[in-house]
């Protein structure tokens, strides 16, 4: 059973994260299914753009702590979104946490409903937003990112749009996306591919330069004593021992 549903309307391939049992957390299985779906969309000449969305009230809760993907697999997935020769557009109508924000950073365009909330919760379980920084650091406001990385606090869709984490927010996310989808449907495949290549050059430079270092950092942190305490506390729904 796939964790990513597929539908298509007028050249836009919708990929729906459909893992409700863990709030669309990035498990090894979901990452594999999404990578396969993206590969198929990239190779299909009838697909003009990809719309990435979700079931339920959570776009993605971040890494699945019970079945996490390897750091290399997450890097490969984020790079695949950035390198796909077709626009990848995120549609968010729920909450996004930690690694799920890396998916938004990798997408070319992201729209969120005003009821959506966001948080980089890594520091609260003893790790850092290492791998997901590859697409995020080149694309978002550095002062805002510092605050949200360091505090793990929750913020709203207006703040996400102000800082560049998402492109736009509105009460009706489909109304926000309507002109975007119309635009990509009117664009030529070659024009889209070459324009995306221009826009993602700096992001891919970050992958080339920093992916190995950040992958190693992620692997080291996730096996540390503080991360074990943080993840255990999260699963047990209690504060970790360092909270003062």
N, C-alpha and C positions, 0 to 999 in steps of 0.2 A: 504494500500500500504506500503510495507516494505521499509525501508531506507538503508537496507543492502542486496545487491545482492549476490547470491551464485552460484558458479560454481565449478566443480571438474575435475582435470586431473591427472590420475595416482596416486591417493591417496593423493593429495594435495588439500585441500578444500580452495578455494579462497573466502574471504569475502570482498566485495567491498563497502566501504562507499559511498552511493549514495543519497546525499542530496544537490544537486547543488544550491538550492535557498538560502542557508545560508553558502555555502562553507564548507559543511560537519561539521558544528559546532556541538558540543556535546549537543544536545537538549535532553530533557527527553525521547522523542520518539526514537531517534537514539540510546541512551544508552540502552534502553529496547530491541530494535531490535538486537543490537550487542550482548547483553548478551544472548538472546535466540539462536542466531546463534552459538555462542561459546558453549553453552550447548549441542546443537545438534551435533556439530562436536566432542566434547569430548566424547559423548556416542556412536558415530558411529565407529564400529570396522574397517570399510574400510578407515577411514581417518588416514593418517600417520602424517600429519602436517597441520597447518593453515597458509595461506598467507593472510595478512591483507593489503589491498590497497584501492584505491580511484578513483572516477571519477573527472574530471576537473583538474584545476591547483592548488588545495589546498587539501592536505591530511586531515587536520582539522584546522579550524580557532580558536579552543578553545571552551570554554563554550558558548552556545547560550544565550546571555544576555536577550533575550525575552522569552525564555522557557528553563531555566537552569535545569539540573538534580539536585536533592538533593545531598549534599556532601556524604551521606551514599551510594547513588546509584553509584556515581563515584568511591568511595572506593571499593565497591563490584565488579564493572566491572574490575578495575585494578587488584584486587586480583584474580579474575577469570582467567585473562590472565596468571598471574604468576603461578597459581595452576593447570592450564589445563595440563593433563598428556601427552600432545603432544606439540612439538615445535610450537610457534607462531612467524611468521616471517613477519616483516613489509616491504612493498615495497612502497617507496616514490618517486614520480616524480613531486612534487609540494611543496607548502609552508606549514609550520607547525608552529602553534602559540599556546602559553599558554597550555591549557589543552590537546591539541593534542600531545604535547611533553610527557605527562604522558603515553599516549598509546605506544609511542616509548620506553619509559623507562620500561614498563611492558613486552614488547616483548622480546623474547630470542635472536633474531637476527634482525637487521634492516639494510636495504640497501637503499641508496638515490642516485638520479641522481645529477650531478654537478650543475644543474639548481635549485635545491631545496634551500630554505632559511628557517631559523629558528629564533624564538624570544620568550623569556619569557616576555610577555607584561603585566603581572599582576601588577607590580609596577606602571605602567602608568595609571591604572584605580583605584588605591587606595586599591588594595588587595595584596595577596602574593601567590606564588605557593605552597600552603600548602599541599593539598591532593596528588598532583602529585609528591611531594618530596618522598613519600613512596617508589616507585621503583627507582626514579632518584638518590637520595643521595647515596645509596649503590653501584651504578653502574657507576657513572661519576666522572670525575676529579674535586675535590672540589674547587681548585683555579679558574678554568675556570667557574664552575657553579656559584661561587660567583659573578664573573664579569657579567655573563649573567643574573642572577637573579636580581642583583641590578640596572643594567642600562636599561634592556629591549631592548638593541640594537639588530639589526638584524645580523646574522652571516651565513656563507655559509656551504656547505656540507663537505668541507675539515676540517673546524673547528669542525663540529659535529662529524666527524670520529676521529679526534685527541683526543677529550675529552671523547670519549666513548658513546656519545649520540646515534650514529649509529655505526654499525659494520664496514661498508665499504661504499665508494662512488665511482661513476664512471660515465662516459658519458652515458653508456648504462646500466641502472640498471638491466635489465634482464640478461645481460652477467655477471654482478656481482653475481646475484643470481643463475645462472645455476649450478655451482658446489655445492652450498648450498642445492638446491632442490634435486640434484642427491644424495647427501650424506644422506639426511633424508629418501629418498626412499630406499636406500640400508641398512638402520639401522633397527633393530628389534623394534617392539613396546615396548617391555619390556625394552630393552636397552635405548630407548629414554626417557621413563617415569622415570626410576630410575636415569639416568644421569641428567635429568632436575631437579629432586628433589634435587640432590646434589648442582646444580648450583644456585637454588633459595632459599636455606635455609636462607641465610643472609637477603635476601629481605623480606621473610616472617617474620623474626624476627622483622624487622622494622614495618611491618603491625601490628603485635601483640603488640608491645611496644607503637607505636605512633599514630595509626589510630584514636582512640577516641579524642586525644588531637588536632590533625590536622583537623579533621572533625569539632570540635567545633570552632577552629580558623577560618576556612573557613566560617562557618555560621555567625560568629560574624562580620567578615570583610565585607562580602557581604551586610550586613544590615546597615553598618556604613554611616555617612554623606559623608565622602570622597569617598567611593565607589559609592554612588548615584551620586555624582558630576562627578566622573570619567566615569561611564557608560553612563550618560546623554551626557557628552561631546563627548564620542566615537560615540554614535548614531547620534549626531548632527554634527559630523565631525568638531569639534573645539577643541582647547586646553583646558584642565581643568584649573580651576582657580589658581592652585598652580604653574603652569609653570612660570619660571623666565627667 
